[in-house]
Amino acid sequence: MCLNVVLPNLSLAFSTVTVYQLCRVLLTPLTAIINYIFYQQKIPRSAALVLIPVCAGVGITSYYDTQPSNDDKVQTTSTLGIIFALSGVCASSAYTVLIGAYHKKLQMSSSQLLLNQAPISSLMLMVVAPLVDRIPVFNDVPLSRWLMILMSGGFAALINISQFFIVNSSGPVTSTVVGHLKTISIVTIGWVVR
């Protein structure tokens, strides 16, 4: 349950933001496949056909982003970044499908399910985080950066909470499609700011 947080963040450390965000697009096809294999839930054929060019686009972009650049200032993605990204997509897709399965199996509301899952996940992340990341000295980080970190954590919590409600009311595949609004927002904000 924590791998859907740890693996994408490791991917971000070894790849560009573009590849990180585009690999997240693979959540929808993989969630649909897992849902079909384990729970025999189908999506419309037209929706499945649309996912083919999406997967091809992610593959093409990832391939070209791993190629060395002549400009030393341009960051490229390493093979390790791609491995972490794809592993993170697998973990996130499985997590999303499991949320839907546990909603049905345990007959719990989104709040109940999140309340039972969140403390365990938090504890696991508190143990793992110091092993894979270095903790900065508080005074070395500007206050504005701490505020951005707090805002980022708050937004991540809101996304996690909303995911439980969306999966419960509409299903795992819909949840991943709605999650792509985050990707669109990030790309749009990046384009506007540059």
C-alpha positions in Angstrom: 0.0 0.0 0.0 3.0 2.4 0.4 4.7 1.3 -2.8 2.3 3.5 -4.7 3.9 6.5 -3.0 7.6 5.3 -2.7 8.1 4.0 -6.2 6.8 7.0 -8.1 8.8 9.3 -5.9 11.9 7.3 -6.7 11.1 7.5 -10.3 11.0 11.3 -10.1 14.5 11.2 -8.6 15.8 9.4 -11.7 13.6 10.8 -14.5 12.3 14.1 -15.9 8.9 15.4 -14.7 7.6 14.8 -18.2 8.3 11.1 -18.2 7.2 10.8 -14.5 3.8 12.4 -15.4 3.3 10.6 -18.7 4.1 7.2 -17.1 1.2 7.9 -14.7 -1.1 8.0 -17.7 -0.5 4.2 -17.9 -2.6 3.8 -14.7 -5.8 3.7 -16.7 -4.9 0.9 -19.0 -3.2 -1.2 -16.3 -6.1 -0.6 -13.8 -8.6 -1.7 -16.5 -6.4 -4.9 -17.2 -6.1 -5.8 -13.5 -9.8 -5.2 -13.0 -10.6 -7.4 -15.9 -8.2 -10.2 -15.0 -9.2 -10.5 -11.3 -12.8 -9.2 -11.2 -14.0 -9.7 -14.8 -15.1 -6.1 -15.1 -15.0 -4.9 -18.7 -14.7 -1.4 -20.2 -16.3 -0.5 -23.5 -14.4 -1.6 -26.6 -14.1 2.0 -27.8 -12.5 3.1 -24.5 -10.1 0.2 -24.7 -9.1 1.2 -28.3 -8.4 4.7 -27.2 -5.9 3.4 -24.7 -3.7 1.9 -27.4 -2.3 5.2 -28.8 -2.0 6.5 -25.2 0.3 3.6 -24.4 2.2 4.1 -27.6 2.7 7.8 -26.9 4.0 7.1 -23.4 6.5 4.6 -24.9 7.7 6.9 -27.6 8.1 9.8 -25.2 9.9 7.7 -22.7 12.3 6.3 -25.3 13.3 9.7 -26.6 13.7 11.1 -23.1 16.2 8.3 -22.2 18.4 9.3 -25.2 21.6 11.2 -24.2 21.5 15.0 -24.8 24.2 17.1 -26.4 23.3 19.9 -23.9 24.6 19.2 -20.4 21.8 21.4 -18.9 19.1 19.2 -20.3 18.0 16.4 -17.8 17.3 13.0 -19.3 15.7 10.0 -17.8 17.7 7.0 -16.8 16.7 3.4 -17.2 16.3 3.1 -13.5 13.9 6.0 -13.6 11.8 4.1 -16.2 11.9 0.9 -14.0 10.8 2.9 -10.9 8.0 4.6 -13.0 6.6 1.4 -14.4 6.9 -0.3 -11.0 5.0 2.6 -9.4 2.3 2.4 -12.1 1.9 -1.3 -11.2 1.7 -0.6 -7.5 -0.7 2.3 -7.9 -3.0 0.4 -10.3 -3.1 -2.6 -7.9 -3.8 -0.2 -5.0 -6.7 1.5 -6.9 -8.3 -1.9 -7.8 -7.9 -3.1 -4.2 -9.7 0.0 -2.9 -12.7 -0.9 -5.0 -12.5 -4.5 -4.0 -12.4 -3.7 -0.3 -15.2 -1.2 -0.6 -17.4 -4.0 -1.9 -16.0 -6.8 0.3 -16.1 -5.0 3.6 -19.1 -2.8 2.9 -17.3 0.2 4.4 -17.6 3.8 3.5 -14.7 5.7 2.0 -14.0 7.4 5.3 -14.0 4.1 7.2 -11.7 2.4 4.7 -9.3 5.3 4.7 -9.3 5.5 8.5 -8.3 1.9 8.7 -5.6 2.1 6.0 -4.0 5.5 6.6 -2.3 4.9 10.0 -0.6 1.7 8.8 0.6 3.5 5.6 1.9 6.5 7.6 3.8 4.3 10.0 5.3 2.3 7.1 6.4 5.5 5.3 7.9 6.9 8.5 10.1 3.8 8.7 11.0 3.7 5.0 11.5 7.4 4.3 14.7 7.9 6.2 16.2 4.9 4.4 15.6 6.2 0.9 15.9 9.9 1.4 18.0 12.3 3.4 16.3 14.5 5.9 17.3 18.2 5.5 18.5 20.4 8.3 15.5 22.6 9.2 17.4 25.9 9.1 19.0 25.1 5.7 15.7 25.1 4.0 14.0 28.5 3.4 10.6 29.1 5.0 9.0 29.4 1.5 10.2 25.9 0.6 8.7 24.5 3.9 5.4 26.1 3.0 5.5 24.5 -0.5 6.2 21.1 1.1 3.3 21.6 3.5 1.0 22.6 0.6 2.2 19.7 -1.4 1.5 17.3 1.4 -2.0 18.8 1.9 -2.8 18.5 -1.7 -1.6 14.9 -1.8 -3.8 14.1 1.2 -6.8 15.6 -0.6 -6.1 13.6 -3.7 -5.8 10.4 -1.6 -9.1 11.1 0.2 -10.9 12.0 -3.1 -9.6 8.8 -4.6 -11.4 6.7 -2.0 -14.7 8.5 -2.7 -14.4 8.3 -6.5 -13.5 4.6 -6.5 -16.5 3.9 -4.2 -19.0 5.9 -6.3 -17.7 5.3 -9.9 -15.0 2.6 -9.9 -11.3 2.2 -10.2 -10.9 3.0 -13.9 -12.9 6.2 -13.5 -10.7 7.1 -10.5 -7.5 6.9 -12.7 -9.1 9.0 -15.5 -10.1 11.7 -13.0 -6.5 11.5 -11.6 -5.2 12.6 -15.0 -6.6 16.0 -14.3 -3.6 16.4 -12.0 -1.3 15.6 -14.9 -3.1 18.1 -17.2 -2.9 20.7 -14.4 0.8 20.2 -13.9 1.6 20.4 -17.7 -0.6 23.5 -18.1 0.9 25.3 -15.1 4.4 24.4 -16.3 3.6 25.7 -19.7 2.1 28.9 -18.4 5.0 29.6 -15.9 7.7 29.1 -18.5 
